[in-house]
Amino acid sequence: TSCAQNLVPNPGFEETDSCTFGLGLGALHDWFSASITPDHLQSCLPYGSGNGLPWNFWTYQQPFEGNSCVGIFTYDDDTGLELREWLMVPLLDSLVPGQTYYCSFRANAAFGGDTANQMTWLASDHLGMLFTTYDRQWIWGDPYPAPINQAHILYPQILSDTVGWTLVSGSFVADSAYAYLMIGNFYSNALVDTIHLTNLGQAMDVYGYTLIDAVCVSPNPEGCELSHDVGEMQGTMPNVYPNPATLVLVIRNAAGLDAVVVDMLGCKIWSG
């Protein structure tokens, strides 16, 4: 069982000293910022709180598992500074050079949050995991980090699913005794593709924001959820496209099942 150990502490962002209202990571255990201010989103907060779940500034979404997740800005098309938010955590054990490690996390493209603060109009690609041998903790007053333009685990497609939680996974051979993990978009705007999730209307701030949950790093291929397992199930599980949709929504592999459509406040507006 030790070989299947998840080397990521607090992988679902559940362990915290308090239910903290406000932007930033609050009293979250183990995780910290490597760039700007990732947000700890918690369902213990009053409905509609800025960093509450399911409704918050950026989205309406339940966590993948448990009662919490984290949100990060993954693309900036507003300031011209190419701002990114990066999460960082010390691993429970350093990686062994030459050994293969299997990695995964769940991600969701944020959209449809508090309309008074609506900023999340974009989805982007190049979300990934990057391992380092040293602490890159960022605090206010530090310069914004420059794009690194590399990642050990990379999701090369545009992550645009605003409904489900996309599995980002892969494996790599450690070439150093990495002791820390970072999650984010580490690439410059010139290397990143985006799509608009909807017509921008009168929006002034144009960002991509992504939710993160269920982070895993293991030396055992059975220690983390990998994408080939999802692929084996896709033939029988219901799936919905396109996402986002405008006039037509197609639901496959759902014959005989019930469907319910709810609005941003969770009120049922259609069923069938």
C-alpha positions in Angstrom: 0.0 0.0 0.0 2.9 2.4 0.6 3.8 2.2 -3.1 0.4 3.6 -4.0 0.8 6.5 -1.5 -0.3 9.9 -2.8 2.8 12.1 -2.3 0.6 15.3 -2.2 -0.5 16.4 1.2 -4.1 17.8 1.5 -4.9 16.7 -2.1 -8.5 17.8 -2.0 -7.9 21.1 -0.1 -10.1 20.0 2.8 -7.6 20.6 5.7 -7.8 24.1 7.0 -7.6 25.9 10.3 -10.9 27.8 9.7 -13.7 28.5 7.3 -12.2 31.7 5.9 -14.2 34.4 3.9 -12.1 36.3 1.4 -9.8 35.9 -1.5 -6.6 34.0 -1.2 -5.8 30.7 0.4 -6.8 31.7 3.9 -5.9 29.1 6.5 -5.4 26.2 4.0 -2.9 23.7 5.1 0.3 22.8 3.1 -0.6 24.7 -0.1 0.7 28.2 -0.8 1.1 30.7 -3.7 3.9 30.6 -6.2 2.3 33.4 -8.1 -0.3 36.0 -7.0 -3.3 34.8 -5.0 -5.0 31.5 -5.7 -8.3 31.2 -3.9 -9.5 28.5 -1.4 -13.2 27.9 -2.3 -15.2 26.4 0.6 -18.8 25.2 0.9 -18.9 26.0 4.6 -19.4 29.7 3.7 -22.9 31.4 3.3 -24.4 30.8 -0.1 -23.1 33.4 -2.7 -20.0 34.3 -0.7 -17.0 35.5 -2.8 -15.1 32.3 -2.3 -18.0 30.0 -1.4 -19.3 26.9 -3.1 -21.1 26.3 -5.2 -21.7 30.0 -6.1 -18.9 32.5 -5.9 -17.3 35.4 -7.8 -16.2 33.3 -10.7 -18.5 30.3 -11.2 -21.3 28.1 -10.0 -19.8 24.6 -9.4 -19.7 21.8 -6.9 -16.3 20.6 -5.9 -15.2 17.3 -7.6 -15.0 15.7 -4.2 -15.4 16.7 -0.5 -16.3 20.3 0.4 -13.5 22.4 -1.1 -11.4 23.1 -4.1 -9.0 25.9 -5.3 -9.4 28.4 -8.1 -6.6 30.0 -10.1 -6.4 32.6 -12.9 -4.9 30.7 -15.9 -5.1 33.4 -18.6 -5.0 37.2 -18.6 -6.3 39.0 -21.6 -6.9 42.3 -19.7 -3.8 43.8 -18.1 -1.1 43.0 -20.8 1.1 41.7 -18.0 0.4 38.0 -18.7 -0.6 37.4 -15.0 -0.9 33.8 -13.9 -1.8 32.3 -10.5 0.3 29.2 -9.5 -0.3 26.8 -6.6 2.5 25.1 -4.8 2.9 22.4 -2.2 5.8 20.5 -0.7 5.7 16.8 -1.5 5.6 14.2 1.4 8.8 12.6 -0.1 11.2 13.9 -2.6 11.1 12.2 -6.0 13.8 9.6 -6.9 15.7 10.4 -10.1 15.2 7.8 -12.7 11.8 6.6 -11.3 8.5 7.0 -13.2 5.8 9.0 -11.4 2.1 9.0 -12.2 0.2 12.3 -11.7 -3.3 13.6 -12.0 -5.8 16.3 -10.9 -9.3 17.4 -11.8 -9.9 20.8 -13.4 -13.0 22.8 -14.3 -13.4 25.9 -16.5 -15.1 28.6 -14.3 -18.0 30.5 -15.8 -21.3 31.9 -14.6 -20.4 33.3 -11.2 -21.6 36.5 -9.5 -22.6 38.7 -12.5 -21.6 41.8 -10.7 -18.1 40.5 -10.7 -18.1 38.5 -13.9 -14.5 38.3 -15.2 -14.2 34.7 -16.4 -15.0 34.9 -20.1 -12.1 32.7 -21.5 -11.0 29.1 -21.5 -7.3 28.3 -22.3 -5.0 25.4 -22.9 -1.6 24.5 -21.4 -2.7 23.8 -17.8 -0.2 21.6 -16.1 2.0 20.3 -13.3 5.6 21.4 -12.8 8.0 20.0 -10.2 10.8 21.9 -8.6 13.6 21.2 -6.1 13.1 24.5 -4.2 10.4 26.7 -2.7 9.1 29.4 -4.9 6.7 31.0 -2.5 5.3 34.4 -3.7 4.2 37.2 -1.4 2.8 40.6 -2.1 5.5 43.0 -3.2 7.4 40.3 -5.1 7.8 40.8 -8.8 5.4 38.8 -11.0 7.2 35.7 -12.1 8.0 35.3 -15.8 6.5 32.5 -17.9 8.5 29.2 -17.5 7.2 27.7 -20.8 7.5 24.1 -19.6 5.6 21.6 -17.6 6.1 17.9 -16.6 2.4 17.1 -17.0 0.6 19.1 -19.6 -3.0 19.3 -20.8 -2.5 20.7 -24.3 -6.2 21.1 -25.3 -8.3 24.1 -24.4 -9.9 23.2 -21.1 -13.4 24.5 -21.8 -15.8 22.2 -19.9 -17.7 24.4 -17.5 -20.0 21.6 -16.3 -17.8 18.6 -15.6 -14.4 18.1 -14.0 -11.8 17.3 -16.6 -9.1 14.7 -15.7 -5.6 16.0 -16.3 -3.1 13.1 -16.0 0.2 11.7 -17.2 3.5 10.3 -16.2 7.1 11.3 -16.4 10.6 10.1 -15.3 12.1 12.3 -12.6 15.4 13.7 -13.6 16.0 15.4 -10.2 15.0 14.9 -6.5 12.0 17.2 -6.9 10.5 18.2 -3.5 7.7 20.6 -4.6 4.8 20.5 -7.0 3.3 23.5 -8.8 -0.1 23.7 -10.7 -1.0 26.3 -13.2 -0.5 27.7 -16.7 3.2 28.2 -17.0 3.3 29.4 -20.6 3.3 32.8 -22.1 0.3 34.2 -24.0 2.1 33.7 -27.3 2.1 29.9 -26.8 -1.5 29.6 -25.4 -4.7 29.2 -27.3 -8.1 30.4 -26.0 -11.8 30.5 -26.7 -14.5 32.8 -25.5 -17.1 31.0 -23.4 -19.8 33.5 -24.5 -20.2 36.9 -26.1 -18.3 39.4 -24.1 -21.0 42.1 -24.1 -19.8 45.0 -22.0 -17.2 43.1 -20.1 -14.1 45.1 -19.1 -12.1 42.3 -17.5 -11.3 39.3 -19.6 -9.7 36.4 -17.8 -9.6 32.6 -17.7 -10.1 31.0 -14.3 -9.8 27.3 -13.5 -10.9 25.2 -10.5 -8.5 22.5 -9.2 -9.3 19.5 -7.1 -8.1 15.9 -6.3 -4.4 16.3 -6.9 -2.3 13.1 -6.9 1.4 12.1 -7.5 2.4 8.5 -7.0 5.2 6.1 -8.0 2.5 3.5 -8.6 0.5 3.5 -11.8 -2.5 2.5 -9.7 -2.0 5.2 -7.2 -3.6 8.0 -9.2 -6.5 8.2 -11.6 -5.2 8.1 -15.2 -6.9 9.2 -18.4 -7.0 5.7 -20.0 -9.3 4.6 -17.2 -11.7 7.4 -18.2 -11.5 6.4 -21.8 -12.6 2.9 -21.0 -15.8 4.3 -19.4 -16.6 6.9 -22.0 -18.4 4.5 -24.3 -21.1 3.8 -21.7 -21.3 7.0 -19.6 -23.5 9.9 -20.6 -21.7 12.9 -22.1 -22.9 16.3 -23.2 -21.8 18.5 -26.1 -21.1 21.2 -27.2 -20.1 22.9 -24.0 -20.9 25.8 -23.9 -24.0 25.5 -26.1 -26.2 28.1 -27.7 -29.3 26.7 -29.4 -28.8 22.9 -29.3 -27.4 20.6 -26.6 -26.7 16.9 -27.4 -26.8 14.2 -24.7 -25.3 10.9 -25.7 -25.5 7.4 -24.0 -28.5 8.5 -21.9 -31.5 6.6 -23.3 -34.1 6.0 -20.6 -32.5 8.4 -18.1 -34.0 11.6 -16.6 -32.5 15.0 -17.3 -32.9 18.2 -15.2 -31.9 21.7 -16.1 -31.3 24.2 -13.3 -30.4 27.8 -13.3 -27.4 29.6 -11.6 -29.3 29.6 -8.3 -30.1 25.9 -8.4 -33.8 26.3 -9.4 -35.2 23.7 -11.8 -36.3 25.3 -15.1 -36.8 22.1 -17.1 -36.9 18.3 -16.7 -37.7 15.5 -19.0 
